Structure formats: C-alpha cells, structure tokens
Amino acid sequence: MMQPQAKTQPKQISPDEAWDLIQYYDRQRHVEFVRDILGRRPWSKQAEIISDVFNYPVVAVKSCNAAGKSDLASDVALAFLMCKPNSIVITTAPTWRQVKDVIWRYIRTKHAKAPFKLSDKQCNQVGLDLSEEWFAIGLSTRDSEKFFGYHADDILVIVDEASGVEEEIWVGVDAVTPNLNAHVLAIGNPTNPEGRFYKMFQDPMVVKHTITVFDTPNFTANNIQTAEQLVEYFTPPPDMESETEQIKYVVEQQKKLASPIPALISPLTVYRRYIQWGPEHPMWEALIMAEFPSQASTALIPLGLILKSVEVWKQIEKAQKDKAFAREVSVRPEWNIRTDGVHEYGVDVARFGDDTTVVIEKTGGLIHKPVQWSKVDTAITTERVINNISLTDWRAVLRIDDIGVGGGVTDQLRKAKRENPDKYHYKVVPVNFSAGTSNTEKWFNLRTEIYDNLAQMFIDHEIAIPEDEDLVAELAAIRVEYVGKDAQIKKVESKANIKDRLKRSPDKADALALACAKGNYGTWDNVEERPAVDNRAIKPEQSSYRPETSGLLDERY
C-alpha cells in the first residue's frame, strides 16, 4: 500500500510489509505517521490534537484565525484512513466550497505529494476510495439523512468550520457515530455562542482544545505571550509623528522576528487587528483569542451569521466564474440568496475629515463590494455616486443618509435627474436615521428599524456580503439595548458610540443598512425643491407629527 516516493523509481513494498507498517503506526504512533509518511511537521498543539482524536470519541478544537485548522484536519483524515483498514472518514463543513476547496484541497495535495506513496487509487475532488468498504468522502448538505448508511467498525467524522454547521447536520453526525470505535473532530473559529459546537465546550465528555494566536509557532518562537507584549513591541516611539515612518518602523519590527511557519498568522497581522478592532471587539475574541464572543447577548447581528454570509458570498462569486462549480452547488443550495432584481444603493455621505463616503450596491440578496472615497465636496461626491450606479435599470433606488452634508447630495442627484430625464432614471430616497419609526412600541427610531430589518436578513439567510474586513468588523461591533417601559423597545446604539469603540465611523455598515432598507422612506421625488419647512428637524418624541422621512410608507414584507 504505502511506498516511498522519490524522484527516481519508488521503492516497491509487498502487501505484507505495508500491513506491518500500518500496524506499527496504529499503535499510538499516529503523530509519527503524520511526520514520517505525510512529511508534515505538526507543532506541539497540533500533535496533542492528532493523538487525542485517535484516543477519545469526541474532540472539539476552537481556534484563532490562520492557525492551520483545515490543514490539521486533513492530516487527521489521512492518518485515520491509512492507519485503520476498512475505515470510513467523512468530512463536512457549512458550504460546498469549504468542503471541496479547503479541506479536500489539502487532502488531494498530500495524497499526491507525500514522501510515501499512500495508494494506487486516484483521489478525486471530494473522495478517496481504497476499496468498496474503505474510503473517505466529503459531504455538504442540509439534509441529515444523506449521512445515514455510512457504517464501519472504525469511522471518523471531521466537522470543519464547526461554528457554522447547523443542527440538522449534527443529527446526521450523531447517526453515523454510535459505535465504540467512532470518532468526531469538530474544529473551527468560535464565532457563534450558540449551537452544538458551543455546547461541546460545556460537555464534560468532550476533549477540548483552544488555539490562540499566542499558541502558534510564529508567536512561541519569539516568546510573545500576551497582547500587552505584542503592543509594546510594535508601538512606534512617541516622537515618531510621520505616518510613513511609523509604518516603516512596524514593518521593520516584524522583520526582526522569527517566522518558522510563514503561512500562519503573524505578529504584525495581530498588531494590526488590535489597532483595527481593540481587545473587546467580538472579532478579537473569536479570531485572535479563540473565545466565544462575550458580548453576544447585546450584539445586533451574531458574528457567526456575518461570517457565514461572507462564506456564502465567496461561494456565489466562485459559481459565477466557474460553470462546473455552479452546477455542483445548484444541488446544494446555500441560504436563500437571490442575485437578481432591482439595483438598490445605500450612500453614506461624508465631506471632509476622517469619515468616508461609501456606496454599496445590492441586487436581490447579493451585496457588491463597497466603493469609497474621502475628503471631497458634495459636488464631486454626487458625480461619483452617479458614476457608480446602474443607468440601465429604470427601477434603481438610491437611499441617501440625508442628515448633514447628505442633504446636499440628495438635492444635487435630484437636480441631475430633472435636467437629464432621458439619461437618469434612478429614484432618490432621503433617509433620516434619527427620525420616527413605523412601530413605536417595537423600535426606538428609524435607525433601529432599518438595522433590525438588516439583522433579520442575516437571521433568515437572505443576504451574502463581500469579504471586507471593515464591513465585517463594523457589523459585528453594533450593539442593542432595550429601553422604555418594561424594556420592550429595541434601540440600536448611535453611530457616535460605535465610533468611540472602533476609533472610526461605521460608514460601510450604515451604507449597507441603507441599501437593504425595506419600504419607501420619502415622498420628495415629485417636487422641484425641498419643502420650505425642514421636517427632518422635528424629533418624533417632541411632536405627534410624522416627518416625511420618518417611516415606512408601505408594508414591511
């Protein structure tokens, strides 16, 4: 079976020798198998996990980002398959892309390039059949019954990106692992403080591991053990005022450090995350410290749902470019994402200063990559907005944050439409986030209503957002509270509060919320100029009068 591969003719070994080799490594030498046969170099934490998977029924690993989770899982898959004759290995993940292009990409590569030839069989996209009863397979499905029927004396199920796997799949995992020699490895970032993966870390019968960035080789090799040490090492001297000099200093500091495994997360990256997120952000907790977010009860949108939405976006993008992949995923639907429909745009306007003007386009449930710029006046902003919208869709909708300088952009967009009615067909909808709501018993203000509708799209699996670090961080940072009598009214925190924590304005999140706003928020499209009375100045709590931009004019759904 296993024959050493070389640049010359591989050494041939007999079936008896292959059998002796399998028995040798299956006697508690599974880490040695990974080193000797696969040619891998598992570091200390990985070696512990490999050993535990073979020795215990259920192992759960919560890990930081870029720690080699799927790489490790593929080592375990091949070691188990090759050391256990007539065994079955099943891998699963939340999406088909994660199964095929992540863990099985590692399996295919290692099977082909291991120092020892593992088998004469061909490893296909998501399967390796050594015999009719001895094989590995990758599954991605929301139908737990598709797991049924896989039975063997030795069986291993690997659940990759386990935080994003839904309960129906865990039911399937339970169904195929009831026997004595069944094993489960659940591994992923701890992004969702609910569900089966979270509960595993409260289960006394589960062997648990946590891999923080400070456990990974690029940190241990430099004896960086805490965030305080990291920040102290990278922070430029106080007399270094030039931003360019500060960047050069930080880069030079990284160059001084050892990088035993460059592909893993680096100290410089973590320092950037510290500056970008801060130590209390849920993304720092989950993706750096490998802990379930502590602020989950006050988060508007759970981090796990945000990251799952990004993964679905990646799958849609790949399917649009790869027809074969599109056919594969067509029978494995991910969420309920429409990619057609009216072009809807959210425009969060800034003028000068540190804030950024952001335009985000939405078609159906698909969100396009944000377009942004800063430090320009409203005239240039209007021109750029027009250049970034679809002029062929007569139903295109532009929702503008109409407070402050946004009002000037609203006016100029309307003026451009009046002066060029044959060219511009978009509809301009001014939105005042601080205005009243369509349901005062449910939402504190219009900002809360719009953001709550956005959160519901994530909950209902109706939205796919692009992989944009700032957008993800801003969405994950938004918190809610309940106010009023009996604390029944939901209130999304103000933009100023979020800015205080993030050290920047959540412009991309606001633009996304505007793009996804349900209903119609204004009636000024049919008049030449703004009304003489600025209704935006009337606060709902001061008067029973409803401003024109204060709420929905049609049904929510």
C-alpha positions in Angstrom: 0.0 0.0 0.0 2.4 2.8 1.2 5.5 3.1 -0.9 8.2 5.8 -0.6 8.0 8.3 -3.4 11.3 9.6 -4.8 12.5 11.5 -7.8 13.7 8.1 -9.1 11.6 4.9 -9.2 9.7 4.5 -5.9 10.7 1.6 -3.7 8.1 -1.2 -4.0 7.0 -2.9 -0.8 4.9 -6.1 -0.5 1.4 -6.2 0.9 2.7 -7.9 4.0 5.2 -5.1 4.5 2.5 -2.5 4.0 0.3 -4.3 6.6 3.2 -4.3 9.1 3.7 -0.6 8.5 0.0 0.1 9.1 0.0 -1.9 12.4 3.2 -0.2 13.5 1.8 3.3 13.2 -1.6 2.4 14.5 0.0 1.5 17.9 -0.2 5.0 19.3 2.2 6.4 16.7 -0.3 8.5 14.7 1.7 11.7 15.1 4.8 9.8 13.8 2.7 8.7 10.8 1.9 12.4 10.0 5.6 13.2 10.3 7.1 10.2 8.6 4.6 9.2 5.9 2.9 12.5 5.2 6.1 14.5 5.6 4.4 17.0 7.9 5.8 18.9 10.9 2.9 19.2 13.4 3.8 21.6 16.2 3.1 20.8 19.8 -0.6 21.8 20.0 -1.4 20.0 16.7 0.4 16.9 17.9 -1.8 16.8 21.0 -4.9 17.1 18.9 -3.9 14.4 16.5 -3.2 12.0 19.3 -6.5 12.8 21.1 -8.6 12.2 18.0 -7.4 8.6 18.0 -7.8 8.1 21.7 -11.1 9.8 22.5 -14.6 9.7 21.0 -15.2 13.4 20.6 -12.6 16.2 20.3 -13.5 19.8 19.9 -11.0 22.5 18.9 -11.7 26.2 18.9 -9.0 28.1 17.1 -7.9 31.5 16.2 -7.8 32.6 12.5 -5.0 31.4 10.2 -3.7 28.7 12.6 -3.9 25.9 10.0 -7.2 24.3 11.2 -8.2 22.7 7.9 -4.6 21.7 7.2 -4.5 19.9 10.6 -7.9 18.3 9.9 -6.6 16.9 6.6 -3.6 15.4 8.4 -6.0 13.6 10.8 -8.2 12.5 7.9 -5.4 10.8 6.0 -3.7 9.3 9.2 -7.0 7.8 10.3 -7.9 6.4 6.8 -4.4 4.9 6.2 -3.9 3.5 9.7 -7.4 1.9 10.1 -8.1 -0.7 7.4 -11.7 -0.7 6.2 -12.4 2.6 7.9 -14.6 5.4 6.7 -13.7 9.1 7.0 -16.4 11.7 6.4 -15.7 15.4 6.3 -18.3 18.1 6.3 -18.4 21.9 6.5 -21.1 24.7 6.2 -20.7 25.1 2.5 -19.7 23.1 -0.5 -16.8 25.5 -1.3 -15.3 24.9 2.2 -15.5 21.1 1.7 -14.1 21.0 -1.9 -11.7 23.9 -2.0 -10.4 23.9 1.6 -10.0 20.6 3.5 -10.2 18.4 0.4 -7.7 20.6 -1.4 -5.2 19.7 1.4 -6.2 16.0 1.2 -5.7 15.9 -2.6 -2.3 17.6 -2.4 -1.0 15.5 0.5 -2.1 12.2 -1.1 -0.3 13.2 -4.3 2.9 14.6 -2.8 3.5 12.6 0.4 7.1 11.2 0.7 5.5 7.7 0.7 3.0 6.8 -1.9 -0.2 6.3 0.0 -2.1 4.2 -2.5 -2.5 3.5 -6.2 -6.0 4.9 -6.1 -6.9 8.3 -7.6 -8.0 11.0 -5.1 -10.9 12.8 -6.7 -12.4 16.2 -5.8 -14.1 15.0 -2.6 -13.4 11.3 -2.3 -10.7 8.7 -1.9 -11.8 5.1 -2.4 -9.2 2.5 -1.3 -11.8 -0.3 -1.6 -15.6 -0.6 -1.6 -15.6 -0.5 2.3 -12.6 1.6 2.9 -12.8 5.3 1.8 -13.0 9.0 2.6 -15.7 11.3 1.4 -16.7 15.0 1.7 -20.3 16.0 2.2 -22.0 19.3 2.4 -25.8 19.2 2.8 -28.6 20.4 4.9 -30.2 17.0 4.7 -29.1 14.9 7.7 -30.4 11.7 6.0 -27.6 11.9 3.5 -25.3 10.9 6.3 -27.2 7.8 7.0 -25.9 4.5 5.7 -22.2 5.1 6.4 -21.2 2.4 8.9 -17.9 0.9 9.7 -16.0 -0.5 12.7 -13.7 2.5 12.6 -15.3 5.7 11.5 -14.2 9.3 11.8 -16.3 12.4 11.1 -14.5 15.7 10.7 -16.7 18.8 11.1 -14.7 21.7 9.7 -15.7 25.4 10.5 -17.9 23.8 13.1 -19.5 27.0 14.4 -21.3 27.5 11.1 -22.7 23.9 10.9 -26.4 23.7 11.5 -28.1 21.3 13.9 -29.6 19.2 11.1 -26.0 18.2 10.1 -25.1 17.4 13.7 -28.1 15.0 13.8 -26.5 13.2 10.8 -23.1 13.1 12.5 -24.8 11.5 15.6 -26.4 8.9 13.4 -23.2 7.6 11.9 -21.1 7.6 15.1 -22.9 5.4 17.6 -20.3 2.6 17.8 -17.4 2.1 20.1 -14.7 3.0 17.6 -16.4 6.1 16.2 -14.6 9.4 16.5 -15.6 13.0 15.9 -13.3 16.0 15.4 -15.1 19.4 15.5 -12.8 22.3 14.6 -13.4 26.0 13.8 -13.3 29.6 14.9 -15.6 30.1 18.0 -17.8 32.7 16.3 -21.3 31.5 17.4 -22.0 31.3 21.1 -25.0 29.1 20.4 -25.4 25.7 18.8 -23.7 22.3 19.1 -20.1 23.5 18.7 -20.6 26.0 21.6 -22.3 23.3 23.8 -19.4 20.9 23.3 -17.2 23.2 25.4 -19.7 22.8 28.3 -19.8 19.0 27.8 -17.6 17.0 30.3 -17.4 14.1 27.9 -15.7 16.1 25.2 -11.9 16.6 25.0 -11.4 20.3 24.4 -8.6 22.3 22.9 -8.1 26.0 22.4 -5.5 27.5 20.0 -5.0 31.2 20.5 -2.6 33.2 18.3 -0.1 33.1 21.2 0.0 29.3 20.9 1.0 29.3 17.3 4.7 28.9 16.2 5.2 32.5 14.9 4.5 33.7 18.4 6.0 31.0 20.6 9.3 31.2 18.6 9.5 34.9 19.7 8.2 34.4 23.2 5.2 36.7 22.6 2.7 35.5 25.1 0.2 38.4 25.6 -1.4 41.2 23.7 0.4 43.7 26.0 3.8 42.3 24.9 2.7 42.5 21.3 1.6 46.1 21.5 4.7 47.2 23.4 6.9 45.6 20.8 5.2 47.2 17.8 4.2 50.6 19.1 6.4 53.3 17.4 8.3 55.7 19.7 6.2 58.7 20.7 8.4 61.2 18.9 7.8 59.5 15.6 5.0 61.6 14.1 5.2 60.8 10.4 2.7 58.1 9.4 5.1 56.7 6.8 7.9 56.5 9.4 5.5 54.7 11.8 4.6 52.1 9.1 8.2 51.5 8.3 9.0 51.0 12.0 6.3 48.4 12.4 7.3 46.5 9.3 11.0 46.5 10.4 10.0 45.2 13.8 8.3 42.3 12.1 11.4 41.6 10.0 13.4 41.1 13.2 11.1 38.3 14.4 11.5 34.6 13.6 8.8 33.2 11.3 9.1 29.4 11.4 5.8 28.9 9.5 5.2 32.0 7.3 1.8 30.7 6.2 0.4 31.0 9.7 -0.8 34.2 11.3 1.9 36.7 12.0 2.5 39.1 15.0 2.3 42.1 12.6 -1.2 40.9 11.5 -2.4 40.6 15.0 -1.0 44.0 15.9 -3.0 45.5 13.0 -6.1 43.7 14.3 -5.5 45.1 17.7 -5.4 48.6 16.3 -8.4 47.9 14.0 -10.7 46.2 16.4 -9.5 46.6 20.0 -9.4 43.8 22.6 -13.1 44.0 23.4 -14.4 43.5 19.9 -16.1 40.1 19.2 -13.8 39.5 16.3 -10.7 39.9 18.5 -12.2 37.5 21.0 -13.2 34.9 18.4 -10.5 35.1 15.7 -7.5 36.1 17.9 -8.1 34.7 21.4 -10.2 31.8 20.2 -13.0 32.5 22.7 -16.7 32.7 22.0 -17.8 36.4 21.9 -18.7 37.7 25.4 -21.0 40.4 24.1 -23.2 38.1 22.1 -26.3 38.9 24.1 -26.1 42.6 23.1 -24.9 42.1 19.5 -27.3 43.2 16.8 -26.0 40.5 14.4 -24.2 37.5 15.7 -20.6 37.3 14.4 -21.2 33.7 13.2 -24.0 34.8 10.9 -21.9 37.6 9.5 -19.0 35.3 8.7 -21.3 32.7 7.2 -22.8 35.3 5.0 -19.3 36.2 3.7 -18.6 32.5 3.0 -21.9 32.2 1.0 -20.8 35.3 -1.0 -17.5 33.6 -1.8 -19.4 30.6 -3.0 -21.7 32.7 -5.2 -18.7 34.5 -6.6 -16.9 31.3 -7.5 -20.1 29.8 -9.0 -20.4 32.9 -11.3 -16.9 32.3 -12.6 -16.8 28.5 -12.7 -19.7 26.8 -14.5 -18.7 23.4 -13.3 -18.7 24.5 -9.7 -22.1 26.3 -10.3 -23.6 23.0 -11.4 -22.3 21.3 -8.2 -23.7 23.9 -5.8 -27.0 24.1 -7.6 -28.0 20.9 -5.9 -26.6 22.1 -2.6 -28.5 25.4 -2.0 -26.8 27.8 0.4 -29.3 30.1 2.2 -32.0 31.8 0.1 -29.9 34.3 -1.8 -31.3 36.0 -4.9 -28.7 37.5 -7.2 -31.1 39.4 -9.5 -33.6 42.2 -9.0 -33.7 45.9 -8.6 -30.4 47.7 -8.2 -30.6 49.3 -4.7 -27.8 51.6 -3.4 -27.0 52.8 0.1 -25.0 56.0 0.2 -23.4 57.2 3.5 -22.1 60.6 2.8 -19.0 62.3 4.4 -17.4 65.6 3.3 -14.0 66.3 4.9 -12.3 64.9 7.9 -11.7 61.2 8.8 -15.1 59.8 7.7 -15.6 58.1 4.4 -18.3 58.3 1.8 -19.4 54.8 0.9 -21.7 53.4 -1.8 -22.9 49.9 -1.5 -25.0 48.2 -4.2 -27.5 45.4 -3.6 -29.2 43.2 -6.1 -31.6 40.7 -4.5 -29.7 39.4 -1.5 -26.3 39.8 -3.1 -24.2 42.7 -1.8 -21.5 44.1 -4.1 -18.1 45.3 -2.9 -18.2 48.8 -1.3 -16.9 51.8 -3.2 -15.5 54.5 -1.0 -13.7 57.9 -1.1 -13.0 60.7 1.3 -12.1 64.4 1.6 -14.2 65.7 -1.4 -17.1 68.2 -1.6 -20.7 67.2 -2.3 -20.5 68.1 -6.0 -17.7 65.6 -6.6 -19.5 63.1 -4.4 -22.6 63.4 -6.5 -20.7 62.9 -9.7 -19.0 59.8 -8.2 -22.3 58.3 -7.0 -23.8 58.7 -10.5 -20.7 57.0 -12.0 -21.1 54.0 -9.7 -24.8 53.2 -10.3 -26.6 51.4 -13.0 -28.1 53.8 -15.5 -29.9 50.9 -17.4 -32.1 49.9 -14.5 -35.1 52.2 -14.5 -36.1 50.9 -11.1 -32.7 51.7 -9.4 -33.1 53.2 -5.9 -30.6 55.4 -4.1 -31.1 55.7 -0.4 -29.1 58.6 1.0 -28.2 59.3 4.6 -29.9 62.7 4.4 -28.6 64.2 7.7 -26.0 66.9 7.4 -24.0 67.0 4.1 -26.0 64.1 2.8 -28.9 66.5 2.1 -26.7 68.4 -0.4 -26.0 65.2 -2.3 -29.8 64.4 -2.3 -30.5 67.7 -3.8 -27.9 67.5 -6.5 -28.9 64.0 -7.5 -32.5 65.2 -7.9 -31.3 68.2 -9.9 -29.2 66.0 -12.2 -32.3 63.8 -12.8 -34.5 66.7 -13.6 -32.1 68.2 -16.0 -31.4 64.9 -17.8 -34.7 62.9 -17.5 -33.8 60.8 -20.5 -30.5 59.7 -19.1 -31.1 59.3 -15.4 -34.0 57.1 -14.1 -33.0 56.4 -10.6 -35.2 57.1 -7.6 -33.7 59.2 -4.7 -34.9 58.3 -1.2 -33.6 60.5 1.6 -33.4 58.8 4.9 -33.1 60.4 8.3 -31.8 57.8 10.7 -32.9 59.7 13.8 -36.5 60.1 12.7 -39.5 58.3 14.0 -40.4 54.6 13.3 -43.4 52.8 11.8 -43.8 50.9 15.1 -43.0 53.0 18.2 -43.8 50.0 20.5 -41.0 48.0 18.8 -38.3 50.3 17.7 -36.8 53.4 19.3 -36.1 55.3 16.0 -35.8 54.7 12.3 -32.1 53.8 12.6 -33.1 50.9 14.8 -35.9 49.8 12.5 -33.6 49.8 9.4 -30.8 48.0 11.2 -33.3 45.4 12.7 -34.5 44.7 9.2 -30.9 44.2 8.1 -30.3 41.8 11.1 -33.4 39.8 10.1 -31.9 39.3 6.6 -28.9 37.6 8.2 -31.1 35.5 10.5 -33.3 34.5 7.6 -30.2 33.6 5.5 -31.2 36.1 2.8 -28.0 38.1 2.4 -24.5 37.5 1.2 -21.9 40.2 1.9 -18.4 40.6 0.4 -15.2 39.7 2.3 -14.4 43.2 3.5 -12.7 43.5 6.9 -14.0 46.9 7.8 -17.6 46.0 6.9 -17.5 42.8 8.9 -15.9 44.5 11.9 -18.4 47.3 11.8 -21.4 45.0 11.7 -20.1 42.8 14.5 -19.5 45.9 16.7 -23.1 47.1 16.7 -24.9 46.6 20.0 -28.5 46.9 21.0 -30.3 47.7 24.2 -33.9 47.7 25.3 -35.5 50.9 26.7 -38.9 52.3 27.7 -41.5 50.9 30.0 -40.8 47.2 30.7 -37.7 47.5 28.5 -39.7 46.4 25.4 -38.4 48.9 22.8 -35.3 47.9 20.9 -32.6 50.6 20.4 -29.5 50.3 18.2 -26.7 52.3 19.6 -25.7 55.6 18.0 -23.1 56.0 15.3 -21.1 58.1 17.8 -20.9 55.3 20.3 -19.7 52.8 17.7 -17.1 55.3 16.5 -15.8 55.7 20.1 -15.1 52.0 20.3 -13.9 51.3 16.8 -11.9 54.6 16.5 -13.6 55.2 13.2 -17.0 55.8 11.8 -19.1 52.7 10.8 -19.7 54.2 7.3 -19.8 50.8 5.5 -22.3 49.4 7.9 -24.6 52.4 7.5 -24.3 52.2 3.7 -25.3 48.5 3.8 -28.2 49.2 6.1 -29.5 51.8 3.7 -29.1 49.6 0.7 -31.1 46.9 2.5 -33.8 49.1 3.9 -37.3 47.8 3.3 -40.0 50.1 2.2 -40.1 53.7 1.0 -38.8 56.4 3.2 -39.6 59.6 1.4 -42.1 61.5 -0.9 -39.9 64.3 -2.2 -39.2 62.8 -5.6 -42.1 64.5 -7.3 -41.3 68.1 -6.2 -38.9 70.6 -7.6 -37.1 71.5 -4.4 -37.3 70.6 -0.7 -40.3 71.8 1.3 -39.9 75.2 2.9 -40.2 73.5 6.3 -37.4 71.1 7.1 -39.3 68.3 8.6 -36.1 66.5 9.5 -35.6 68.9 12.3 -38.8 67.7 14.1 -38.0 64.9 16.5 -40.7 62.3 17.0 -40.6 62.5 20.7 -41.3 66.3 20.6 -44.4 66.1 18.4 -47.1 63.6 17.2 -46.4 65.0 13.7 -44.7 62.4 11.4 -42.0 63.8 9.2 -42.0 62.6 5.6 -38.8 60.7 6.1 -39.9 59.2 9.4 -41.0 55.7 8.5 -42.3 53.1 6.0 -44.9 54.1 3.6 -45.7 50.5 2.5 -45.7 47.1 4.2 -42.6 45.7 5.7 -42.7 42.4 3.9 
